């Protein structure tokens, strides 16, 4: 009997394994957003998926339903994820737009990056982050290093108000990030929100005395 391969055919040494609250729905989303193809799903007695495997661009991605009793929690239960799954595609702009239309939340619009990719980021409806990239320029490590330093310097010089294009469906064409208007002493103009039940601000006693003197 032939000895089996330690890494099964079609698999690589590293494979993403996603915990999802609603793995069956996630599979359908990945089909619409990223053109995934389903290989296998193993539902348990309660209907939740004990295991599933899809392929995106030929790469395997495993999924399992969220199961708190097994200490398996998805990003929404954990209030976010520190992991981003990187996806290379032929047309990052088109895949980004398709993912957004399928229900993903745009995080970073697609743009040319200093390392030679067109690159953007979305968060899928289940809380997992996906970076979407198309390689457009071959660069040496020295050129990438130089581009990184130039990008950092440009970011440091950027004014407080900046515009950027948003590619999300139904989102405004421009998102404007600006600091609040400042008064003479550097405080934001307008009243601060003091929260429900808080007492109204009282004038300074010294100012009240000076006002009474002027009136007299």
C-alpha positions in Angstrom: 0.0 0.0 0.0 1.4 3.4 -1.1 2.2 5.8 1.7 -0.1 8.8 1.5 1.2 12.3 1.0 1.8 14.2 4.2 0.2 17.2 2.5 -2.9 16.1 0.5 -3.0 16.8 -3.2 -4.3 20.3 -3.9 -3.5 21.6 -0.5 -0.6 23.9 0.7 1.3 24.0 4.0 -0.8 27.0 5.2 -4.6 27.1 4.8 -7.0 29.7 6.3 -9.6 28.1 8.6 -12.4 30.6 9.3 -14.8 30.4 12.2 -18.1 31.9 11.1 -21.4 32.5 12.7 -23.4 31.2 9.7 -20.9 29.2 7.7 -23.5 28.1 5.1 -24.4 31.7 4.4 -20.7 32.7 4.3 -20.1 30.1 1.6 -22.9 31.7 -0.6 -21.4 35.2 0.0 -17.9 34.0 -1.0 -19.4 32.5 -4.2 -21.0 35.9 -5.1 -18.1 38.1 -3.9 -15.0 36.2 -4.8 -16.2 33.5 -7.3 -15.6 30.7 -4.7 -16.3 27.1 -5.6 -17.5 24.6 -2.9 -15.7 21.4 -2.4 -17.2 19.8 0.7 -19.5 20.6 3.6 -20.2 18.4 6.6 -23.3 19.5 8.6 -23.7 18.2 12.1 -26.9 16.9 13.7 -28.1 20.4 14.5 -27.4 21.6 10.9 -24.3 23.6 11.7 -21.3 23.0 9.6 -18.7 20.9 11.4 -16.4 21.4 8.4 -16.4 22.9 4.9 -13.9 23.7 2.3 -14.1 26.2 -0.6 -11.6 27.3 -3.2 -11.0 30.9 -4.3 -8.7 31.3 -7.2 -7.5 27.8 -6.7 -6.6 28.3 -3.0 -8.4 26.3 -0.3 -10.2 28.1 2.5 -11.8 26.0 5.3 -14.8 27.0 7.3 -16.6 25.9 10.5 -19.7 27.3 12.2 -19.2 29.2 15.4 -19.4 26.8 18.4 -19.0 28.4 21.8 -19.1 25.1 23.5 -15.9 24.2 21.6 -14.3 27.6 22.2 -14.8 28.5 18.5 -15.9 32.1 18.1 -16.3 34.2 15.0 -15.0 37.8 14.7 -18.4 39.3 15.6 -18.4 37.5 19.0 -14.8 38.6 19.5 -15.7 42.3 18.5 -13.3 42.2 15.6 -10.5 40.2 14.0 -6.7 40.9 14.0 -6.4 38.8 10.8 -6.6 39.9 7.2 -6.9 37.3 4.4 -5.0 38.5 1.3 -6.5 37.8 -2.1 -4.7 38.3 -5.4 -7.0 38.8 -8.3 -6.8 39.9 -12.0 -8.9 43.0 -11.4 -8.9 44.4 -7.8 -11.3 47.2 -8.7 -13.9 44.8 -10.1 -13.7 42.3 -7.3 -13.8 45.1 -4.7 -17.0 46.5 -6.2 -18.5 43.0 -6.5 -17.8 42.2 -2.9 -19.3 45.5 -1.8 -22.4 44.9 -3.8 -22.7 41.4 -2.3 -22.7 42.9 1.2 -19.1 43.6 2.3 -18.2 46.8 4.0 -15.5 48.9 2.2 -12.6 49.7 4.7 -9.9 51.0 2.4 -10.7 52.0 -1.3 -8.6 50.4 -4.0 -5.6 52.5 -4.9 -2.0 52.2 -6.2 0.4 51.3 -3.4 4.1 51.9 -3.1 4.9 48.1 -3.2 3.5 47.8 -6.8 -0.1 46.5 -6.2 -3.5 48.0 -6.6 -4.9 47.3 -3.2 -8.1 47.7 -1.1 -9.7 46.2 2.0 -13.2 45.1 2.8 -14.8 43.4 5.8 -17.3 40.6 4.9 -20.7 40.4 6.5 -19.4 37.9 9.0 -16.6 40.1 10.3 -13.6 38.7 8.4 -11.2 41.2 6.7 -10.1 40.7 3.1 -7.4 42.6 1.3 -7.9 42.5 -2.5 -4.9 43.2 -4.7 -3.7 43.1 -8.3 0.0 43.3 -8.9 0.8 46.0 -11.5 4.5 46.8 -11.1 7.6 44.8 -10.4 9.9 46.6 -8.0 13.2 45.9 -6.3 13.3 45.8 -2.5 15.2 49.1 -2.6 12.5 50.8 -4.7 9.8 49.5 -2.3 11.8 50.9 0.7 12.2 54.3 -1.0 8.4 54.3 -1.9 7.5 53.5 1.7 9.6 56.4 3.1 8.1 58.8 0.5 4.6 57.6 1.5 5.3 58.1 5.2 6.7 61.6 4.5 3.7 62.5 2.4 1.3 61.2 5.1 3.2 63.4 7.7 2.8 66.5 5.5 -0.9 65.9 4.7 -3.2 68.6 6.0 -5.8 67.9 8.7 -8.5 67.8 6.1 -8.2 65.1 3.5 -10.5 63.6 0.8 -10.5 60.1 -0.4 -12.6 58.2 -2.9 -15.1 55.7 -1.5 -16.1 52.8 -3.7 -18.8 51.3 -1.6 -22.3 51.0 -3.2 -24.6 53.9 -2.1 -21.8 55.6 -0.3 -21.0 59.3 -0.9 -18.3 59.8 -3.6 -16.1 61.7 -1.2 -15.4 61.1 2.5 -14.0 64.2 4.2 -11.9 63.8 7.3 -11.5 67.0 9.2 -10.6 68.4 12.6 -13.3 70.2 14.5 -13.0 74.1 14.2 -10.9 75.5 17.0 -11.3 78.6 19.1 -8.6 81.0 20.2 -7.4 78.8 23.0 -7.4 75.6 21.0 -10.7 74.2 22.3 -13.3 72.9 19.8 -15.9 75.5 19.1 -19.4 74.8 20.2 -20.7 73.2 23.3 -19.3 69.9 24.4 -21.7 67.0 25.0 -21.9 66.5 28.7 -24.0 63.4 28.7 -27.5 62.8 29.9 -28.3 64.0 33.5 -25.2 66.2 33.7 -25.4 69.6 35.3 -25.3 72.8 33.1 -22.0 74.6 33.1 -21.8 77.5 35.6 -19.9 80.7 34.8 -16.6 81.3 36.6 -17.1 83.3 39.9 -14.2 85.7 38.9 -16.0 86.4 35.6 -19.3 87.1 37.5 -17.6 89.6 39.8 -15.9 91.4 36.8 -19.3 91.7 35.0 -21.0 93.1 38.1 -18.3 95.7 38.5 -18.7 96.8 34.9 -22.5 97.1 35.3 -22.1 99.2 38.5 
